[in-house]
């Protein structure tokens, strides 16, 4: 990768969240924090060979409830999410100015290419009704300009003037592309076979689409005047999950991310020649990209370095790097473990897990998610403390094909739990080094649910368990979870009961089986999994004779959301987790756990 990191992002524990590029990719914005004092708003301006950055004053920043849209003049529009209410404001060096409060369950902002328009707002008011609002750059007036039937997703500009928009419309259960003329107030649908919009080229007036072809789904291009899909044949030969990131200003080259397992690659596709060039990158993950007149920039992260904006220079080949991200911490590696149904890949931080005194199995949320070879602040601190982290992508994880991903449909805590139990057997069998302690568990959200299931399934196999924002059961979560979670449960069969020796995956029923000390953590304002689930679990674990602080602790984090590690109390929480995990264990590697506990 011939790349220039736009800033040393590794001073201390500087972390950037939610980075976004402006409509022409000449500016950017993100939230920046150090893990101790909360997050602040940071604006970026990209020049030929470097970037300028500055902090913008705001009234408040909540990372999980703030949406950013950078403007071409350096200002940033913020949307703050409340219960059904969306507050819109604009931040500049002079301060923050409120613009509008919108009563809408879903409000999005689209970057503007037109200097006379600060930003465009897309508000969903009912299932069959969306309104596009224009925010004037001069007087900040917010006015509706177009009423569109159905729900709109996405929104990409089809001309340089920035008044012709391509979006995906869902109406009466059907999905199609629509062309929205914001100047004349018209809506023009394209044929359904044109697929769905992914990106656009304003200069060429073309739409990049995902549409059905003879092999399934392919990437191609259409235009409002020619709706025949011209497929990019070279992309059909790629393996992995392909995600288009951005087109160059001329619309002739396409930057793509190809994810395979826990890592991703950066490819450049030439539309005219139907050829693909890979940009050499170190192992890590590419998040987003913007392609301006001054070049291509990508958001890149590796295990040892937080997300950095990297400038890719041409030709797209490996040369002397103009700059590099400072090494910030512990690196990680990928290892494969045998599973009951095939290999399971894991991201491993720290010493060799066979010899390390402390080993922690970390389980991701989702469940449609995966650990990636990227920067994880919590893992960095655990590795600092001498804990080796094994973060498996068990069945149910994404990035390893449909069969692996779909294995837990209708059986949450079935095949994935079997993989974790098999991993435990491997760890106990191979960790024969003197002083090795029994493995520990850590999980967040669905991973916390799975971690507690694992602790119940093999009580003597685990020495400690940290569960952050767990739910009691799929059925209970369906009763009091938000609509988005209920939809996920329906789609993945999360309420189905499993009939095996362990029985239904209800943690209230299984809690008495858990003998390992448990640290239970939940954010008071968790908007995904209600805090009531952990309160019920805390009472159940306490009733099971685990009242001593050495055996059980419940921490409810005031004002925190679904991820309590993000926010002003996150740093202290990480230290609490480290202290809990390093408390002297009850046992040192009992052979009985190998022989009798794990199946």
KOLNUNU-696207 format. One record per residue (C-alpha): residue number from 1; y, z, x; residue in three letters. Coordinates in Angstrom, 3 decimals, padded with zeros to 6 digits. Each point is the difference from the previous one (the first is absolute). Layout:
# KOLNUNU-696207
i:py:pz:px:aa
NUM:Y:Z:X:ALA $
...
END
This chain:
# KOLNUNU-696207
i:py:pz:px:aa
1:000.000:000.000:000.000:UNK $
2:003.320:-001.011:001.482:UNK $
3:001.935:002.637:-001.807:UNK $
4:003.109:002.081:000.158:UNK $
5:-000.003:003.386:-001.665:UNK $
6:003.360:000.351:-001.701:UNK $
7:000.219:003.731:000.730:UNK $
8:-001.903:002.696:001.777:UNK $
9:-001.402:001.583:-003.139:UNK $
10:-001.918:002.629:001.925:UNK $
11:002.598:002.565:000.917:UNK $
12:-001.671:003.218:-001.055:UNK $
13:-001.910:-000.727:-003.187:UNK $
14:002.371:-002.508:-001.581:UNK $
15:-001.654:-001.595:-003.021:UNK $
16:001.236:-002.862:-002.148:UNK $
17:-001.094:-000.538:-003.590:UNK $
18:000.468:-002.810:-002.509:UNK $
19:001.581:-002.560:002.322:UNK $
20:001.347:-003.041:-001.867:UNK $
21:001.725:-003.206:001.031:UNK $
22:002.984:-001.530:-001.794:UNK $
23:-000.233:-003.340:-001.834:UNK $
24:000.825:-002.017:003.143:UNK $
25:-001.694:002.526:002.335:UNK $
26:003.245:000.550:001.912:UNK $
27:000.093:003.687:-000.962:UNK $
28:-002.462:002.759:-000.740:UNK $
29:-000.209:003.573:-001.227:UNK $
30:-002.427:002.893:000.105:UNK $
31:-000.297:003.755:-000.231:UNK $
32:-000.087:001.778:003.354:UNK $
33:-001.102:003.555:000.731:UNK $
34:-001.353:002.254:002.712:UNK $
35:-002.586:001.897:-002.036:UNK $
36:002.163:003.135:-000.209:UNK $
37:003.360:-000.661:-001.648:UNK $
38:-000.827:-002.459:-002.762:UNK $
39:000.953:-003.679:-000.058:UNK $
40:003.274:-001.892:000.280:UNK $
41:001.003:-003.565:-000.846:UNK $
42:000.162:-002.407:002.941:UNK $
43:001.487:-003.528:-000.123:UNK $
44:-000.806:-002.796:002.477:UNK $
45:001.744:-003.211:001.056:UNK $
46:-001.999:-002.581:001.958:UNK $
47:001.598:-002.125:002.702:UNK $
48:-001.445:-002.593:002.352:UNK $
49:-001.590:002.384:002.470:UNK $
50:000.626:003.492:-001.318:UNK $
51:000.646:002.098:-003.080:UNK $
52:002.787:002.368:-000.989:UNK $
53:-000.882:003.107:-002.006:UNK $
54:002.088:002.630:-001.751:UNK $
55:-000.494:002.847:-002.443:UNK $
56:001.550:-000.190:-003.462:UNK $
57:001.104:003.130:-001.878:UNK $
58:-001.823:000.688:-003.272:UNK $
59:-000.051:002.808:-002.533:UNK $
60:-003.761:000.482:000.258:UNK $
61:-003.157:-001.754:001.158:UNK $
62:-003.481:000.535:-001.425:UNK $
63:-002.347:-002.408:001.830:UNK $
64:-002.513:-000.317:-002.828:UNK $
65:002.687:-000.574:-002.647:UNK $
66:002.515:-002.265:001.757:UNK $
67:-000.108:-003.802:000.133:UNK $
68:002.203:-001.829:002.523:UNK $
69:001.525:-003.486:-000.050:UNK $
70:002.051:-001.005:003.074:UNK $
71:003.012:-002.259:-000.606:UNK $
72:001.186:-002.797:002.314:UNK $
73:003.266:001.841:000.754:UNK $
74:-001.732:003.168:001.232:UNK $
75:000.178:002.083:-003.164:UNK $
76:-003.178:001.280:-001.651:UNK $
77:-000.800:000.282:-003.706:UNK $
78:-002.086:003.013:-001.010:UNK $
79:-002.059:000.484:-003.140:UNK $
80:-001.033:003.585:-000.670:UNK $
81:-002.894:000.550:-002.353:UNK $
82:000.025:002.796:-002.559:UNK $
83:-001.999:000.509:-003.175:UNK $
84:000.721:-003.296:-001.761:UNK $
85:003.515:-000.112:001.473:UNK $
86:000.994:-002.110:002.994:UNK $
87:003.212:000.750:001.870:UNK $
88:001.554:-002.886:001.946:UNK $
89:002.446:000.622:002.848:UNK $
90:001.380:-001.837:003.032:UNK $
91:000.370:001.584:003.437:UNK $
92:002.536:-001.090:002.608:UNK $
93:001.609:001.648:003.053:UNK $
94:002.652:001.371:-002.389:UNK $
95:-002.607:001.861:-002.041:UNK $
96:-002.183:-000.429:-003.056:UNK $
97:001.320:-001.432:-003.266:UNK $
98:-001.940:000.305:-003.272:UNK $
99:-000.281:-003.264:-001.934:UNK $
100:-002.127:000.406:-003.105:UNK $
101:-002.628:002.101:-001.729:UNK $
102:-002.677:-002.156:-001.635:UNK $
103:-002.338:001.285:-002.685:UNK $
104:-003.091:-001.966:001.000:UNK $
105:-003.574:000.919:000.931:UNK $
106:000.103:-002.645:002.738:UNK $
107:003.072:-001.182:001.897:UNK $
108:-000.028:-002.186:003.095:UNK $
109:002.742:-001.420:002.189:UNK $
110:-000.028:-003.514:001.461:UNK $
111:002.006:-000.765:003.168:UNK $
112:002.796:-002.492:-000.637:UNK $
113:000.702:-003.176:001.979:UNK $
114:003.331:-000.468:-001.790:UNK $
115:002.918:001.871:001.664:UNK $
116:001.620:000.450:-003.427:UNK $
117:-003.018:001.981:-001.237:UNK $
118:-000.846:003.332:001.573:UNK $
119:-003.504:000.183:-001.437:UNK $
120:-002.070:-001.058:-003.009:UNK $
121:-001.793:002.580:-002.149:UNK $
122:-003.161:-000.710:-002.002:UNK $
123:-000.579:002.558:-002.764:UNK $
124:-003.093:000.212:-002.184:UNK $
125:000.936:001.494:-003.371:UNK $
126:-003.197:-000.605:-001.947:UNK $
127:-003.337:-001.647:000.688:UNK $
128:001.347:-003.303:-001.291:UNK $
129:003.568:000.133:001.235:UNK $
130:001.811:-000.157:003.383:UNK $
131:003.709:-000.283:000.748:UNK $
132:001.602:-001.263:003.212:UNK $
133:003.343:001.611:000.885:UNK $
134:002.599:-001.217:002.484:UNK $
135:001.977:002.469:002.126:UNK $
136:003.338:-001.455:001.116:UNK $
137:000.778:000.369:003.705:UNK $
138:003.728:000.509:-000.692:UNK $
139:000.381:002.489:-002.837:UNK $
140:-003.654:001.178:-000.167:UNK $
141:-000.221:-000.813:-003.709:UNK $
142:-003.547:-000.139:-001.347:UNK $
143:-000.554:-002.540:-002.755:UNK $
144:-003.101:-001.580:-001.574:UNK $
145:-000.332:-003.740:000.582:UNK $
146:-003.474:-000.947:-001.235:UNK $
147:-002.495:001.381:-002.507:UNK $
148:-003.578:-001.040:000.838:UNK $
149:-003.064:000.440:-002.239:UNK $
150:-002.911:001.925:001.518:UNK $
151:-000.238:001.825:003.307:UNK $
152:001.263:-001.433:003.287:UNK $
153:-001.417:000.669:003.452:UNK $
154:001.389:-001.151:003.302:UNK $
155:003.058:-002.191:000.219:UNK $
156:000.770:-002.508:002.764:UNK $
157:002.982:-002.328:000.383:UNK $
158:-000.488:-003.745:-000.436:UNK $
159:003.401:-001.201:001.217:UNK $
160:002.570:000.900:002.635:UNK $
161:002.586:000.955:-002.626:UNK $
162:-002.231:002.810:-001.222:UNK $
163:000.140:-000.685:-003.731:UNK $
164:-003.436:-001.603:-000.520:UNK $
165:-002.897:002.449:000.036:UNK $
166:-003.793:-000.410:-000.053:UNK $
167:-001.955:002.933:-001.444:UNK $
168:-003.352:000.851:-001.571:UNK $
169:000.050:000.613:-003.748:UNK $
170:-002.656:001.814:-002.023:UNK $
171:000.314:-000.849:-003.683:UNK $
172:-002.633:000.570:-002.698:UNK $
173:-002.546:000.816:002.687:UNK $
174:000.535:-003.262:001.895:UNK $
175:001.560:-000.371:003.443:UNK $
176:002.085:-002.953:001.125:UNK $
177:002.894:-000.970:002.245:UNK $
178:003.453:-000.258:-001.560:UNK $
179:003.192:-001.470:001.445:UNK $
180:003.039:002.084:-000.949:UNK $
181:003.373:-001.750:000.111:UNK $
182:002.421:002.904:000.195:UNK $
183:003.072:-002.225:-000.118:UNK $
184:-000.935:-001.755:-003.244:UNK $
185:-002.222:002.719:-001.489:UNK $
186:-003.192:-002.027:-000.407:UNK $
187:-003.701:000.781:000.485:UNK $
188:-002.358:-002.865:000.935:UNK $
189:-003.749:000.695:000.233:UNK $
190:-002.306:-001.890:002.364:UNK $
191:-003.582:-000.943:-000.938:UNK $
192:-002.501:002.856:000.326:UNK $
193:-001.979:-001.914:002.636:UNK $
194:002.981:000.339:002.331:UNK $
195:-001.215:003.550:000.687:UNK $
196:002.254:002.889:000.990:UNK $
197:003.090:000.182:002.192:UNK $
198:-000.329:001.589:003.443:UNK $
199:003.067:-001.317:001.850:UNK $
200:002.608:-002.753:-000.265:UNK $
201:001.965:-002.286:002.297:UNK $
202:003.600:-000.091:-001.290:UNK $
203:000.901:-002.861:002.339:UNK $
204:-002.876:-002.232:-001.135:UNK $
205:-000.152:001.227:-003.599:UNK $
206:-003.751:000.618:000.281:UNK $
207:-002.222:002.817:-001.198:UNK $
208:-002.892:001.469:001.974:UNK $
209:-002.764:000.822:-002.492:UNK $
210:-003.471:001.471:-000.254:UNK $
211:-001.990:-002.260:-002.316:UNK $
212:-003.588:-000.782:-000.866:UNK $
213:-001.764:-002.758:001.909:UNK $
214:-003.602:-001.124:000.406:UNK $
215:-000.730:002.935:002.343:UNK $
216:001.652:002.717:-002.077:UNK $
217:003.612:000.947:000.794:UNK $
218:002.056:-001.920:002.535:UNK $
219:003.562:-000.079:001.278:UNK $
220:002.155:-003.042:-000.601:UNK $
221:003.431:-001.194:-001.084:UNK $
222:001.615:-001.422:-003.119:UNK $
223:003.536:-000.816:-001.083:UNK $
224:001.714:-000.005:-003.400:UNK $
225:-000.057:-003.812:000.041:UNK $
226:-003.596:-000.342:001.272:UNK $
227:-002.341:002.695:-001.287:UNK $
228:-003.136:-001.429:001.648:UNK $
229:-001.288:002.616:002.460:UNK $
230:-000.178:-001.360:003.547:UNK $
231:-002.403:002.396:001.684:UNK $
232:000.225:001.152:003.608:UNK $
233:-003.514:-000.965:001.078:UNK $
234:000.125:001.624:003.439:UNK $
235:000.473:003.408:-001.620:UNK $
236:-003.290:-000.328:-001.889:UNK $
237:-001.823:000.423:003.310:UNK $
238:001.545:003.392:000.766:UNK $
239:-002.127:003.133:-000.284:UNK $
240:001.474:003.280:-001.165:UNK $
241:002.651:000.865:-002.557:UNK $
242:002.844:-002.514:000.293:UNK $
243:003.516:001.042:-001.033:UNK $
244:002.981:-002.374:000.305:UNK $
245:002.963:001.920:001.428:UNK $
246:002.956:-002.365:000.297:UNK $
247:001.047:-003.632:000.475:UNK $
248:002.396:-001.179:002.666:UNK $
249:003.492:-001.040:-001.212:UNK $
250:-001.058:-003.672:-000.070:UNK $
251:-003.117:000.721:-002.042:UNK $
252:-002.230:-001.742:002.533:UNK $
253:-001.835:002.954:001.547:UNK $
254:-001.680:002.939:-001.669:UNK $
255:-000.660:003.401:001.594:UNK $
256:-003.222:001.601:-001.240:UNK $
257:-001.724:003.315:000.462:UNK $
258:-003.793:-000.121:000.144:UNK $
259:-001.595:003.417:-000.408:UNK $
260:-003.557:000.622:001.148:UNK $
261:-001.191:003.544:-000.327:UNK $
262:002.511:002.414:001.495:UNK $
263:002.056:-002.554:001.965:UNK $
264:002.106:-003.043:-000.823:UNK $
265:000.976:-003.226:001.771:UNK $
266:003.173:-002.079:-000.139:UNK $
267:-000.404:-003.734:-000.585:UNK $
268:002.517:-002.833:-000.276:UNK $
269:-000.930:-002.888:-002.296:UNK $
270:001.718:-003.380:000.422:UNK $
271:000.322:-001.554:-003.454:UNK $
272:000.515:-003.566:001.272:UNK $
273:-002.960:-000.107:002.403:UNK $
274:-002.324:002.383:-001.891:UNK $
275:-000.654:001.965:003.196:UNK $
276:-000.154:003.710:000.788:UNK $
277:001.204:001.794:003.140:UNK $
278:-000.842:003.634:000.708:UNK $
279:002.701:002.181:001.534:UNK $
280:-001.600:002.324:002.579:UNK $
281:000.535:003.601:-001.108:UNK $
282:-001.282:003.339:001.257:UNK $
283:-002.418:001.804:-002.337:UNK $
284:001.926:001.334:-002.961:UNK $
285:001.328:-000.840:-003.441:UNK $
286:002.690:-002.422:-001.199:UNK $
287:001.822:001.183:-003.114:UNK $
288:002.724:-002.498:-000.848:UNK $
289:002.081:-002.788:001.489:UNK $
290:003.344:-001.751:-000.326:UNK $
291:000.929:-003.413:001.406:UNK $
292:003.719:-000.597:000.449:UNK $
293:002.024:-002.589:001.883:UNK $
294:-000.339:002.232:003.090:UNK $
295:-003.790:000.094:-000.113:UNK $
296:-003.107:001.685:-001.361:UNK $
297:-000.230:003.778:-000.134:UNK $
298:-002.993:002.059:-001.061:UNK $
299:-000.528:003.657:-000.751:UNK $
300:-002.801:001.121:002.318:UNK $
301:-001.735:003.326:000.545:UNK $
302:-002.806:001.215:002.237:UNK $
303:-001.729:003.399:000.184:UNK $
304:002.255:001.170:002.838:UNK $
305:003.316:-001.377:-001.282:UNK $
306:001.723:000.252:-003.400:UNK $
307:001.127:-003.128:-001.804:UNK $
308:002.320:-002.168:002.099:UNK $
309:001.867:-003.206:-000.795:UNK $
310:-001.248:-002.553:002.508:UNK $
311:001.644:-003.349:000.719:UNK $
312:-002.481:-002.819:000.570:UNK $
313:001.372:-002.667:002.329:UNK $
314:-001.170:-003.588:000.245:UNK $
315:-002.241:-001.640:001.000:UNK $
316:-002.492:002.254:-001.738:UNK $
317:-002.032:000.930:003.038:UNK $
318:-000.413:002.951:002.319:UNK $
319:002.759:000.288:002.619:UNK $
320:001.909:002.767:001.725:UNK $
321:001.155:002.404:-002.703:UNK $
322:003.744:000.554:-000.126:UNK $
323:-000.558:003.562:-001.123:UNK $
324:-002.726:002.229:-001.309:UNK $
325:-000.370:003.069:-002.156:UNK $
326:-000.156:003.249:001.929:UNK $
327:-003.405:001.658:-000.012:UNK $
328:000.426:002.927:-002.354:UNK $
329:-003.300:001.770:-000.235:UNK $
330:-003.742:-000.255:-000.192:UNK $
331:-001.554:-003.413:-000.260:UNK $
332:-002.926:-000.709:-002.312:UNK $
333:-003.029:-002.245:000.077:UNK $
334:-002.415:-001.560:-002.452:UNK $
335:-003.628:001.118:-000.062:UNK $
336:-002.920:-000.928:-002.216:UNK $
337:-002.375:002.546:-001.487:UNK $
338:-003.299:-000.690:-001.699:UNK $
339:000.093:000.452:-003.753:UNK $
340:-002.742:000.076:-002.635:UNK $
341:000.984:-003.516:-001.147:UNK $
342:001.399:-001.459:003.230:UNK $
343:002.558:000.725:002.704:UNK $
344:003.125:002.032:-000.750:UNK $
345:003.088:-000.576:002.138:UNK $
346:002.175:002.965:000.927:UNK $
347:003.326:000.549:001.730:UNK $
348:-000.504:002.671:002.663:UNK $
349:002.800:002.028:001.627:UNK $
350:-000.430:002.337:002.952:UNK $
351:-002.901:000.787:002.295:UNK $
352:-003.552:-001.275:-000.324:UNK $
353:-001.260:001.513:-003.237:UNK $
354:-003.355:000.737:001.646:UNK $
355:001.613:002.466:002.419:UNK $
356:003.191:001.150:-001.679:UNK $
357:000.022:003.666:-000.990:UNK $
358:001.662:-000.784:-003.343:UNK $
359:-000.819:-003.029:-002.170:UNK $
360:001.685:-000.754:-003.307:UNK $
361:-001.220:-002.596:-002.511:UNK $
362:003.087:-001.344:-001.821:UNK $
363:-000.420:-001.718:-003.370:UNK $
364:002.607:-002.401:-001.376:UNK $
365:001.389:-000.153:-003.517:UNK $
366:-000.055:-002.928:-002.362:UNK $
367:-002.874:-000.421:-000.381:UNK $
368:000.973:-003.683:000.387:UNK $
369:001.526:000.566:003.423:UNK $
370:-001.058:000.342:003.625:UNK $
371:000.958:001.658:003.244:UNK $
372:001.751:-002.434:002.314:UNK $
373:000.650:-000.125:003.734:UNK $
374:003.556:001.176:-000.518:UNK $
375:002.198:003.006:000.688:UNK $
376:-001.044:003.143:-001.899:UNK $
377:002.333:002.946:000.752:UNK $
378:-002.420:002.628:-001.316:UNK $
379:-002.813:-001.368:002.157:UNK $
380:002.282:000.030:003.034:UNK $
381:000.666:003.711:-000.442:UNK $
382:-003.689:000.758:-000.542:UNK $
383:-000.905:-001.923:003.150:UNK $
384:002.701:001.954:001.865:UNK $
385:-001.872:003.144:-001.023:UNK $
386:-003.229:-001.289:001.539:UNK $
387:-001.617:-001.167:-003.238:UNK $
388:-001.856:-003.316:000.011:UNK $
389:000.506:-001.891:-003.260:UNK $
390:-002.668:-002.296:-001.423:UNK $
391:001.551:-001.927:-002.907:UNK $
392:-002.733:-002.126:-001.637:UNK $
393:000.449:-002.928:-002.346:UNK $
394:-003.019:000.805:-002.127:UNK $
395:-001.157:-002.087:-002.943:UNK $
396:002.840:-000.419:-002.470:UNK $
397:002.462:-000.785:002.806:UNK $
398:001.878:-003.291:000.107:UNK $
399:-000.083:-002.528:002.835:UNK $
400:-003.771:-000.364:000.338:UNK $
401:-000.855:-002.421:-002.775:UNK $
402:-000.448:000.237:-003.750:UNK $
403:-003.457:001.617:000.101:UNK $
404:001.228:002.866:002.193:UNK $
405:003.151:000.472:-002.102:UNK $
406:-001.744:-000.154:-003.377:UNK $
407:-002.964:002.220:000.925:UNK $
408:001.539:003.042:-001.713:UNK $
409:000.944:-001.698:-003.261:UNK $
410:-001.457:002.204:-002.708:UNK $
411:-001.174:002.581:002.545:UNK $
412:002.867:001.885:001.621:UNK $
413:-001.487:002.459:002.456:UNK $
414:-003.273:-001.945:000.177:UNK $
415:-000.377:-002.610:002.769:UNK $
416:003.124:001.250:001.772:UNK $
417:-001.299:003.567:000.040:UNK $
418:-003.347:-001.302:001.279:UNK $
419:001.809:-001.648:002.917:UNK $
420:001.828:003.241:000.853:UNK $
421:-003.224:002.008:-000.128:UNK $
422:-001.666:-002.532:002.281:UNK $
423:002.955:000.242:002.389:UNK $
424:-000.328:003.795:-000.013:UNK $
425:-003.670:-000.308:000.960:UNK $
426:000.993:-002.233:002.922:UNK $
427:002.684:002.407:001.188:UNK $
428:-002.299:003.009:-000.149:UNK $
429:-002.815:-001.854:001.744:UNK $
430:002.098:-001.470:002.806:UNK $
431:002.334:002.936:000.683:UNK $
432:-002.324:001.978:002.272:UNK $
433:002.625:000.874:002.593:UNK $
434:000.380:003.780:000.563:UNK $
435:002.900:001.436:-001.976:UNK $
436:000.119:-002.767:-002.627:UNK $
437:000.908:001.448:-003.361:UNK $
438:-001.134:-001.083:-003.419:UNK $
439:002.048:-002.987:-001.293:UNK $
440:002.991:000.560:-002.284:UNK $
441:001.308:-001.956:-002.999:UNK $
442:003.447:-001.285:-000.920:UNK $
443:000.924:-002.123:-003.008:UNK $
444:003.046:-001.054:-002.000:UNK $
445:-000.030:-000.977:-003.701:UNK $
446:-003.308:-001.777:-000.698:UNK $
447:-000.966:000.941:003.550:UNK $
448:000.559:003.673:-000.877:UNK $
449:-002.280:-000.380:-003.034:UNK $
450:-002.624:-001.626:002.240:UNK $
451:000.411:002.653:002.717:UNK $
452:-000.651:002.826:-002.465:UNK $
453:-003.019:-001.889:-001.348:UNK $
454:-001.326:-000.291:003.560:UNK $
455:000.579:003.714:000.597:UNK $
456:-001.946:000.766:-003.186:UNK $
457:-002.819:-002.443:000.769:UNK $
458:-000.659:001.405:003.499:UNK $
459:001.341:003.570:000.009:UNK $
460:-001.276:000.950:003.474:UNK $
461:000.925:-003.318:001.590:UNK $
462:003.771:000.508:000.003:UNK $
463:002.003:002.802:001.597:UNK $
464:003.371:-000.545:-001.753:UNK $
465:001.570:-002.214:-002.653:UNK $
466:003.631:-000.972:-000.594:UNK $
467:000.540:-001.630:-003.403:UNK $
468:003.474:-001.372:-000.762:UNK $
469:000.759:-000.987:-003.620:UNK $
470:-003.567:-000.204:-001.335:UNK $
471:-000.991:-000.557:-003.613:UNK $
472:-002.729:001.888:-001.839:UNK $
473:-001.893:-003.034:-001.326:UNK $
474:000.624:-003.547:-001.121:UNK $
475:-000.288:001.031:-003.638:UNK $
476:002.506:002.837:000.392:UNK $
477:002.451:-002.230:001.853:UNK $
478:-000.223:-002.580:-002.771:UNK $
479:001.098:002.658:-002.477:UNK $
480:003.228:001.031:001.722:UNK $
481:000.710:-002.642:002.657:UNK $
482:002.752:-002.637:-000.300:UNK $
483:-000.627:-003.433:-001.512:UNK $
484:-000.423:-001.658:003.402:UNK $
485:-002.768:002.436:000.936:UNK $
486:-001.747:-000.414:-003.356:UNK $
487:000.062:-003.758:000.533:UNK $
488:-001.588:000.473:003.434:UNK $
489:-002.696:002.245:-001.460:UNK $
490:-000.778:-002.590:-002.677:UNK $
491:-000.142:-002.853:002.505:UNK $
492:-002.220:001.830:002.494:UNK $
493:-002.148:001.954:-002.444:UNK $
494:001.245:003.319:001.307:UNK $
495:-001.112:001.991:-003.057:UNK $
496:-003.676:-000.992:000.147:UNK $
497:-002.398:002.855:000.745:UNK $
498:-002.596:-000.199:002.770:UNK $
499:-003.532:001.177:-000.732:UNK $
500:-001.516:001.259:003.255:UNK $
501:-000.913:003.282:001.681:UNK $
502:003.651:000.999:000.442:UNK $
503:000.837:-000.800:-003.609:UNK $
504:003.368:-000.873:-001.581:UNK $
505:002.846:-000.153:002.505:UNK $
506:002.021:002.809:-001.562:UNK $
507:001.520:002.304:002.618:UNK $
508:000.323:002.893:-002.440:UNK $
509:-003.777:-000.127:-000.395:UNK $
510:-000.704:-000.552:003.705:UNK $
511:002.546:002.427:001.482:UNK $
512:-002.443:002.950:000.203:UNK $
513:-002.175:-002.065:002.380:UNK $
514:002.782:-000.203:002.604:UNK $
515:-000.398:002.595:002.753:UNK $
516:002.390:-001.420:002.622:UNK $
517:003.528:001.466:000.101:UNK $
518:002.357:-002.195:-002.050:UNK $
519:003.729:-000.694:000.303:UNK $
520:001.181:-001.495:-003.285:UNK $
521:003.462:-001.632:-000.026:UNK $
522:001.931:-001.643:-002.834:UNK $
523:003.587:-001.106:-000.568:UNK $
524:001.673:001.728:-002.932:UNK $
525:001.438:-003.318:-001.254:UNK $
526:-002.980:-002.243:000.662:UNK $
527:000.579:-003.061:-002.186:UNK $
528:-003.490:-001.465:000.565:UNK $
529:-002.426:002.910:-000.286:UNK $
530:001.378:002.916:-002.049:UNK $
531:000.232:003.264:001.923:UNK $
532:-001.973:001.638:-002.814:UNK $
533:-003.183:-001.405:001.569:UNK $
534:000.436:002.041:003.183:UNK $
535:001.031:003.064:-001.986:UNK $
536:-003.278:-000.212:-001.921:UNK $
537:-001.943:-000.469:003.229:UNK $
538:001.777:002.941:001.605:UNK $
539:-001.000:002.271:-002.873:UNK $
540:-003.576:-001.297:000.108:UNK $
541:-000.354:000.489:003.741:UNK $
542:001.519:003.473:-000.284:UNK $
543:-002.397:000.901:-002.791:UNK $
544:-002.899:-001.032:002.239:UNK $
545:000.673:002.981:002.262:UNK $
546:002.267:-001.797:002.470:UNK $
547:003.093:002.157:-000.366:UNK $
548:000.329:000.841:003.702:UNK $
549:002.663:-002.071:001.768:UNK $
550:-002.530:-000.850:002.708:UNK $
551:-002.150:-001.797:-002.567:UNK $
552:002.526:-001.554:-002.338:UNK $
553:003.721:-000.723:-000.136:UNK $
554:002.018:-001.879:-002.572:UNK $
555:003.414:-001.353:000.971:UNK $
556:002.177:-001.548:-002.681:UNK $
557:002.923:-001.770:001.653:UNK $
558:003.252:000.414:-001.996:UNK $
559:001.763:-003.237:-001.000:UNK $
560:-002.609:-002.122:001.856:UNK $
561:-001.601:-003.118:-001.471:UNK $
562:-003.403:-001.595:000.468:UNK $
563:000.285:000.001:003.793:UNK $
564:001.281:003.465:000.964:UNK $
565:000.058:-001.006:003.683:UNK $
566:003.005:-002.221:-000.793:UNK $
567:003.084:002.142:-000.399:UNK $
568:001.811:002.945:001.557:UNK $
569:-003.056:002.282:-000.218:UNK $
570:-002.401:-002.541:001.476:UNK $
571:000.221:001.180:003.600:UNK $
572:-000.710:003.629:-000.906:UNK $
573:-002.919:-001.105:-002.171:UNK $
574:-001.564:-001.911:002.894:UNK $
575:000.232:003.130:002.154:UNK $
576:-001.696:002.008:-002.758:UNK $
577:-002.817:-002.556:-000.096:UNK $
578:-000.436:000.151:003.785:UNK $
579:-000.086:003.802:-000.020:UNK $
580:-002.552:000.023:-002.824:UNK $
581:-002.274:-002.508:001.731:UNK $
582:000.089:001.836:003.339:UNK $
583:-000.887:003.391:-001.461:UNK $
584:-003.217:001.151:001.727:UNK $
585:-003.015:-001.332:-001.893:UNK $
586:-002.718:001.933:-001.721:UNK $
587:-002.809:-001.853:001.781:UNK $
588:-000.499:-002.197:003.036:UNK $
589:-002.122:-003.030:-000.754:UNK $
590:-002.961:001.486:-001.885:UNK $
591:-003.140:-002.054:000.361:UNK $
592:-000.812:000.987:-003.551:UNK $
593:002.820:-002.228:-001.194:UNK $
594:-001.642:-002.967:001.676:UNK $
595:-003.455:000.729:-001.309:UNK $
596:000.614:001.136:-003.526:UNK $
597:003.427:-000.810:-001.331:UNK $
598:000.626:-003.676:000.471:UNK $
599:-001.948:-002.675:-001.797:UNK $
END
